[in-house]
Amino acid sequence: MLMTSLAGDGLSDASSGTMDRQRDYARAAGAAVEIVALTSPARAVAAAAAGDAVADAAGRVRVIPVAGASMLRAVPGLIRVARARAAVFQPALIYTQDPFFSGLAGLAASRAAPGAVLLVGNHSTIFSGDRWIAEKPARNCLLKRLAAHVFRHADAARVVNVDEAAALALACDLEPARIDAIPMPFAIEPFARPVDSAERIRARAMLGAGPDDPLLLWVGRPVPFKRLPVVIDAAGKVLRARPDARFAMVGDRRLAREDLDAMITATGAADRITWLDQGLPHDALPAVFAAADVFLMGSHYEGFGGVLVEAAAAGLPAVSTAADGPRAVIEDGVTGWLVPVDDAAALAHNTLVLLADPEMRVRMGATARARALDRFGYRATLDRVVESWQRQLALGHRNRS
């Protein structure tokens, strides 16, 4: 199998979690995987010094880094290397991790290996709504046209939610049998581990809450589509209605474009809001989720929403906007609540409902944990991905337009 990727820095470290996942793919598929990946110049130089590629000890996974000072400048090199490796490697399957520039590289590689099935990945919501387009209209309209071109020349596609699968089938004339909706496998099991009372109290103190204070939590990257203004507005409404409640946010504040301090001050409850603005190591997050009572999400759009699965695995009910990704994770009224996008009042109302009913919180949280582990556990999801590869290989080529 040959893979093309724009996220090469994690792949350029043989000990990284990203490489662990690629090794697991290779073992489950019983195949060798070669990845042509765009990476930073420093990473590429380090890899070249080690022998021009990064490989796992068993030799099943080999990463060939392609350096570029910018993504656009690196694309010709990515295409050239992918095409050359495909000509030598002659893979049975070519997988691109996105339908944009790595999609172009995969398309070029498929022409050098005409027997290969071309499977194109899409981890976002390109075709199922306009919110992504509205974020940067000129750029994203061009990217959507590029994605459509790549998908129309592909044999199959993998997306991360069923709404995008249906929209892609219509937009690019792909048969539903050639589209699989499967999220990326990631280890949610650590989030389900029991957290003792002492660890929970320590985590709550770090988040600005006492042992018995109702605690709301948001975790993520504070980028525009996460709609932090809506989340902070909703949290402010809850804190004003519940003077005993606290709200904690975890994420790298440097990514935010909005004036978050002004928004927090405007709630009138800034003294009960804590922001861990440099984030936390990922292995510290399970205790953070376990310390909270309700998880909030206000995203405009989400391809999947892995943080919701982590919250669910920790037994935390969520209140979220009903974007595509959250709808794939939350069963409304069973494992949490879904509200209209940009509706801070509805987000606050449903959070207050959960805070007022501890038995409902426990019931929803327990159901959320069981369903997350059953539907989105690492091994089960990884096996679904590999089964998708095998099924698409069996279907073979389609008549590409």
C-alpha positions as CSV (number, residue, x, y, z in Angstrom):
1,M,0.0,0.0,0.0
2,L,1.2,3.5,-0.8
3,M,-0.1,6.5,1.2
4,T,0.3,10.2,0.6
5,S,0.0,12.7,3.5
6,L,0.5,16.3,4.3
7,A,1.0,15.6,8.0
8,G,4.5,14.2,7.9
9,D,6.1,15.6,11.1
10,G,4.4,12.9,13.3
11,L,5.3,10.3,10.8
12,S,8.9,11.3,10.7
13,D,9.4,10.0,14.3
14,A,9.5,6.2,14.4
15,S,8.4,6.3,18.1
16,S,5.4,8.5,17.7
17,G,1.8,7.6,18.2
18,T,1.1,8.3,14.5
19,M,3.6,5.7,13.5
20,D,2.1,3.2,16.0
21,R,-1.2,3.5,14.2
22,Q,0.5,2.9,10.8
23,R,2.2,-0.1,12.2
24,D,-1.1,-1.4,13.5
25,Y,-2.6,-0.9,10.1
26,A,0.2,-2.8,8.4
27,R,-0.1,-5.7,10.9
28,A,-3.9,-5.9,10.6
29,A,-3.7,-5.8,6.8
30,G,-0.7,-8.1,6.5
31,A,0.9,-5.7,4.1
32,A,3.8,-3.3,3.7
33,V,2.9,0.4,3.9
34,E,5.0,3.1,2.3
35,I,4.1,6.7,3.1
36,V,5.2,9.8,1.1
37,A,4.6,12.6,3.5
38,L,5.1,16.4,3.5
39,T,7.2,17.5,6.4
40,S,9.2,20.4,7.7
41,P,12.7,21.0,6.3
42,A,14.2,20.3,9.7
43,R,12.4,16.9,10.0
44,A,13.4,16.0,6.5
45,V,17.0,16.8,7.1
46,A,17.0,14.6,10.2
47,A,15.4,11.8,8.3
48,A,17.8,12.1,5.5
49,A,20.7,11.9,7.9
50,A,19.2,8.6,9.2
51,G,19.0,7.2,5.7
52,D,16.4,9.1,3.6
53,A,13.4,7.4,5.3
54,V,11.9,6.5,8.6
55,A,11.0,2.8,9.1
56,D,9.6,0.7,11.9
57,A,11.7,-2.1,13.3
58,A,9.8,-4.8,11.4
59,G,10.1,-3.0,8.1
60,R,6.4,-3.0,7.5
61,V,6.1,0.8,7.5
62,R,8.4,3.1,5.6
63,V,8.0,6.9,5.5
64,I,9.6,9.0,2.8
65,P,9.6,12.7,3.9
66,V,9.3,15.4,1.4
67,A,10.4,18.9,2.6
68,G,8.9,22.2,1.7
69,A,9.3,25.8,3.1
70,S,5.6,26.1,2.4
71,M,2.9,23.6,1.5
72,L,2.4,25.0,-2.0
73,R,6.1,25.0,-2.8
74,A,6.3,21.4,-1.6
75,V,3.4,20.0,-3.7
76,P,5.4,19.4,-6.9
77,G,8.0,17.4,-4.9
78,L,5.3,15.4,-3.1
79,I,3.7,14.6,-6.5
80,R,7.1,13.7,-8.1
81,V,8.1,11.4,-5.2
82,A,4.7,9.7,-4.9
83,R,4.7,9.0,-8.6
84,A,8.3,7.6,-8.5
85,R,7.6,5.4,-5.5
86,A,4.4,4.1,-7.1
87,A,6.3,3.2,-10.3
88,V,8.8,1.1,-8.2
89,F,6.5,-0.2,-5.5
90,Q,3.5,-1.0,-7.7
91,P,1.1,-1.0,-4.7
92,A,-2.3,-2.7,-4.8
93,L,-3.9,0.2,-3.0
94,I,-3.1,4.0,-2.9
95,Y,-4.6,5.9,-0.1
96,T,-4.5,9.7,0.2
97,Q,-5.2,11.3,3.6
98,D,-7.0,14.3,2.1
99,P,-8.6,15.1,-1.3
100,F,-6.4,18.2,-1.8
101,F,-2.7,18.3,-2.4
102,S,-2.0,14.8,-1.1
103,G,-5.0,13.8,-3.3
104,L,-3.2,15.2,-6.3
105,A,-0.1,13.2,-5.4
106,G,-2.2,10.1,-5.0
107,L,-3.8,10.7,-8.4
108,A,-0.3,11.0,-10.0
109,A,0.8,7.9,-8.2
110,S,-2.2,5.9,-9.5
111,R,-1.1,6.8,-13.1
112,A,2.3,5.3,-12.4
113,A,0.7,2.2,-10.9
114,P,-2.3,1.5,-13.1
115,G,-3.3,-1.7,-11.3
116,A,-3.7,0.1,-8.0
117,V,-7.1,1.1,-6.5
118,L,-7.1,4.8,-5.6
119,L,-8.9,5.4,-2.3
120,V,-9.2,9.1,-1.3
121,G,-9.7,10.2,2.3
122,N,-11.7,13.2,3.6
123,H,-11.6,14.1,7.3
124,S,-13.8,17.2,7.1
125,T,-17.1,18.4,5.8
126,I,-16.4,19.6,2.3
127,F,-19.6,18.7,0.5
128,S,-22.3,18.4,3.3
129,G,-22.6,22.1,4.1
130,D,-21.6,25.7,3.4
131,R,-20.1,26.6,6.7
132,W,-16.6,25.5,5.8
133,I,-16.8,27.5,2.5
134,A,-18.0,30.6,4.4
135,E,-14.9,30.5,6.6
136,K,-12.6,31.5,3.7
137,P,-14.8,31.7,0.6
138,A,-12.2,32.2,-2.1
139,R,-9.7,29.7,-0.9
140,N,-12.2,27.0,0.1
141,C,-14.2,27.2,-3.1
142,L,-11.0,26.5,-5.0
143,L,-10.2,23.6,-2.6
144,K,-13.7,22.2,-3.0
145,R,-13.3,22.2,-6.8
146,L,-9.9,20.5,-6.4
147,A,-11.4,17.9,-4.1
148,A,-14.3,17.2,-6.5
149,H,-11.7,16.7,-9.3
150,V,-9.7,14.2,-7.2
151,F,-12.8,12.3,-6.1
152,R,-14.2,12.0,-9.6
153,H,-11.0,10.3,-10.7
154,A,-10.8,8.0,-7.6
155,D,-12.0,4.5,-7.2
156,A,-13.3,4.9,-3.7
157,A,-13.5,7.3,-0.8
158,R,-13.4,7.2,3.0
159,V,-15.0,10.0,5.0
160,V,-15.7,10.3,8.8
161,N,-19.5,10.8,9.0
162,V,-22.5,9.6,7.0
163,D,-23.8,13.1,6.1
164,E,-20.5,13.8,4.2
165,A,-20.8,10.3,2.6
166,A,-24.2,11.1,1.2
167,A,-23.2,14.6,0.0
168,L,-20.0,13.2,-1.6
169,A,-22.0,10.5,-3.5
170,L,-24.2,13.2,-5.1
171,A,-21.5,15.8,-5.8
172,C,-19.0,13.5,-7.3
173,D,-21.0,10.7,-8.8
174,L,-19.6,8.0,-6.5
175,E,-21.6,4.9,-5.9
176,P,-22.5,4.6,-2.1
177,A,-20.8,1.2,-2.1
178,R,-17.5,2.9,-2.8
179,I,-17.8,5.3,0.1
180,D,-17.1,4.3,3.7
181,A,-17.8,6.5,6.7
182,I,-15.2,5.5,9.3
183,P,-13.4,7.9,11.7
184,M,-9.7,7.8,12.3
185,P,-8.8,5.2,15.0
186,F,-7.5,6.8,18.1
187,A,-7.0,5.4,21.6
188,I,-10.0,6.3,23.7
189,E,-9.5,3.4,26.2
190,P,-7.3,5.5,28.5
191,F,-10.2,7.9,29.0
192,A,-12.4,5.1,30.3
193,R,-10.0,4.1,33.1
194,P,-11.3,4.7,36.7
195,V,-10.1,7.8,38.4
196,D,-9.9,7.7,42.2
197,S,-11.3,10.5,44.3
198,A,-7.9,12.0,45.2
199,E,-6.9,12.3,41.5
200,R,-10.4,13.8,40.7
201,I,-10.1,16.4,43.4
202,R,-6.6,17.4,42.2
203,A,-7.9,17.7,38.7
204,R,-10.9,19.8,39.8
205,A,-8.6,22.1,41.8
206,M,-6.5,22.6,38.7
207,L,-9.6,23.5,36.8
208,G,-10.8,26.0,39.4
209,A,-13.5,23.9,41.0
210,G,-14.0,22.6,44.5
211,P,-14.9,18.9,45.2
212,D,-18.7,19.5,44.9
213,D,-18.9,22.5,42.4
214,P,-20.8,21.7,39.2
215,L,-18.1,21.8,36.5
216,L,-18.5,22.5,32.8
217,L,-15.7,21.7,30.5
218,W,-14.5,22.6,27.0
219,V,-11.4,21.1,25.4
220,G,-10.0,21.8,22.0
221,R,-8.2,24.2,19.6
222,P,-9.7,27.7,19.9
223,V,-9.9,28.2,16.1
224,P,-12.9,30.0,14.5
225,F,-15.0,27.1,13.6
226,K,-15.0,25.9,17.2
227,R,-17.2,29.0,17.9
228,L,-15.7,29.9,21.3
229,P,-17.9,33.1,21.5
230,V,-21.0,30.8,21.5
231,V,-19.5,28.4,24.1
232,I,-18.4,31.3,26.4
233,D,-21.8,33.0,26.0
234,A,-23.6,29.8,26.9
235,A,-21.3,29.1,29.8
236,G,-21.9,32.6,31.1
237,K,-25.7,32.1,31.0
238,V,-25.2,28.8,33.0
239,L,-22.9,30.5,35.6
240,R,-25.3,33.4,36.1
241,A,-28.2,30.9,36.7
242,R,-26.0,28.6,38.9
243,P,-23.7,30.6,41.2
244,D,-22.2,27.4,42.5
245,A,-21.0,26.3,39.0
246,R,-17.6,26.6,37.4
247,F,-16.4,26.5,33.7
248,A,-13.0,25.3,32.6
249,M,-11.4,25.6,29.1
250,V,-8.3,23.7,28.0
251,G,-6.5,24.6,24.8
252,D,-3.7,26.7,23.3
253,R,-5.0,30.2,23.6
254,R,-2.4,31.4,21.0
255,L,-4.5,29.9,18.3
256,A,-7.5,32.2,19.1
257,R,-8.3,35.1,16.8
258,E,-11.1,36.5,19.0
259,D,-10.5,38.6,22.2
260,L,-11.3,35.8,24.6
261,D,-10.5,37.9,27.7
262,A,-13.2,40.4,26.7
263,M,-15.7,37.6,26.1
264,I,-15.0,36.0,29.5
265,T,-15.3,39.4,31.2
266,A,-18.6,40.0,29.5
267,T,-20.1,36.9,31.1
268,G,-20.1,38.7,34.5
269,A,-18.7,35.5,36.0
270,A,-15.0,35.7,35.0
271,D,-13.9,34.7,38.5
272,R,-15.5,31.3,38.0
273,I,-13.9,30.6,34.6
274,T,-10.5,29.0,34.3
275,W,-8.5,28.8,31.1
276,L,-5.5,26.4,30.9
277,D,-4.1,28.4,28.0
278,Q,-1.1,26.3,27.1
279,G,-3.1,23.1,27.1
280,L,-2.1,19.9,28.8
281,P,-0.2,16.8,27.8
282,H,-2.6,14.4,26.2
283,D,-2.0,11.8,28.8
284,A,-3.2,14.3,31.5
285,L,-6.6,14.7,29.8
286,P,-8.4,11.6,31.0
287,A,-8.3,12.9,34.6
288,V,-9.5,16.3,33.3
289,F,-12.6,14.8,31.6
290,A,-13.3,12.6,34.6
291,A,-13.3,15.7,36.9
292,A,-16.1,17.4,35.0
293,D,-19.9,17.1,35.0
294,V,-20.9,18.3,31.5
295,F,-18.9,18.7,28.3
296,L,-19.7,21.6,26.0
297,M,-19.1,21.9,22.2
298,G,-20.3,24.8,20.0
299,S,-18.6,24.0,16.7
300,H,-19.9,25.4,13.4
301,Y,-18.8,22.2,11.7
302,E,-16.9,19.1,12.6
303,G,-15.8,16.2,10.4
304,F,-16.1,13.9,13.4
305,G,-15.3,15.5,16.8
306,G,-12.9,13.1,18.5
307,V,-12.9,15.2,21.7
308,L,-16.6,14.2,22.1
309,V,-15.6,10.5,22.0
310,E,-13.0,11.1,24.6
311,A,-15.6,12.8,26.8
312,A,-18.0,10.0,26.2
313,A,-15.4,7.4,27.1
314,A,-14.8,9.2,30.4
315,G,-18.5,8.9,31.2
316,L,-19.2,12.6,30.5
317,P,-22.5,13.6,29.0
318,A,-22.2,16.4,26.3
319,V,-24.2,19.3,25.1
320,S,-23.2,20.2,21.6
321,T,-24.3,22.0,18.5
322,A,-25.8,19.6,15.9
323,A,-23.0,19.7,13.4
324,D,-22.3,16.6,11.2
325,G,-19.5,15.2,13.5
326,P,-21.4,15.6,16.8
327,R,-24.5,13.9,15.3
328,A,-22.3,10.9,14.6
329,V,-21.2,10.7,18.2
330,I,-24.1,11.9,20.4
331,E,-27.5,10.2,20.5
332,D,-29.8,13.1,21.3
333,G,-31.5,12.7,24.7
334,V,-29.6,9.5,25.4
335,T,-25.9,10.2,25.6
336,G,-26.2,14.0,25.6
337,W,-28.1,16.8,23.9
338,L,-27.8,18.3,20.4
339,V,-28.9,22.0,19.8
340,P,-29.0,24.2,16.8
341,V,-25.7,25.7,15.6
342,D,-24.9,29.2,17.1
343,D,-27.8,28.9,19.7
344,A,-26.1,29.8,23.0
345,A,-29.4,29.9,24.8
346,A,-30.2,26.3,23.8
347,L,-26.7,25.2,24.7
348,A,-27.1,26.8,28.2
349,H,-30.7,25.5,28.7
350,N,-29.8,21.9,28.1
351,T,-26.7,22.2,30.3
352,L,-28.8,23.5,33.1
353,V,-31.2,20.6,32.7
354,L,-28.3,18.2,33.1
355,L,-26.9,20.1,36.1
356,A,-30.3,20.0,37.8
357,D,-30.6,16.2,37.4
358,P,-27.6,14.2,38.7
359,E,-29.3,10.9,38.0
360,M,-29.7,11.9,34.3
361,R,-26.1,12.9,34.1
362,V,-24.9,9.6,35.5
363,R,-27.3,7.6,33.2
364,M,-26.3,9.5,30.1
365,G,-22.6,9.3,31.0
366,A,-22.7,5.6,31.5
367,T,-24.5,5.0,28.2
368,A,-22.1,7.4,26.4
369,R,-19.1,5.4,27.8
370,A,-20.5,2.0,26.8
371,R,-21.4,3.2,23.3
372,A,-18.1,5.0,22.7
373,L,-16.1,1.9,23.6
374,D,-18.3,-0.3,21.5
375,R,-18.5,1.9,18.4
376,F,-15.3,3.9,18.5
377,G,-12.8,1.8,20.3
378,Y,-9.3,1.8,18.8
379,R,-9.1,-1.8,17.7
380,A,-12.7,-2.0,16.4
381,T,-12.2,1.2,14.4
382,L,-8.8,0.1,13.0
383,D,-10.3,-3.2,11.9
384,R,-13.1,-1.3,10.1
385,V,-10.6,0.7,8.2
386,V,-8.6,-2.3,7.1
387,E,-11.9,-4.1,6.1
388,S,-12.8,-1.1,4.0
389,W,-9.4,-1.3,2.2
390,Q,-10.0,-5.0,1.5
391,R,-13.6,-4.4,0.3
392,Q,-12.5,-1.6,-2.0
393,L,-9.7,-3.8,-3.4
394,A,-12.3,-6.5,-4.1
395,L,-14.5,-4.0,-5.9
396,G,-11.5,-2.9,-8.0
397,H,-11.5,0.0,-10.5
398,R,-14.6,1.9,-11.5
399,N,-15.2,3.8,-14.7
400,R,-13.5,7.1,-13.8
401,S,-14.7,10.3,-15.4
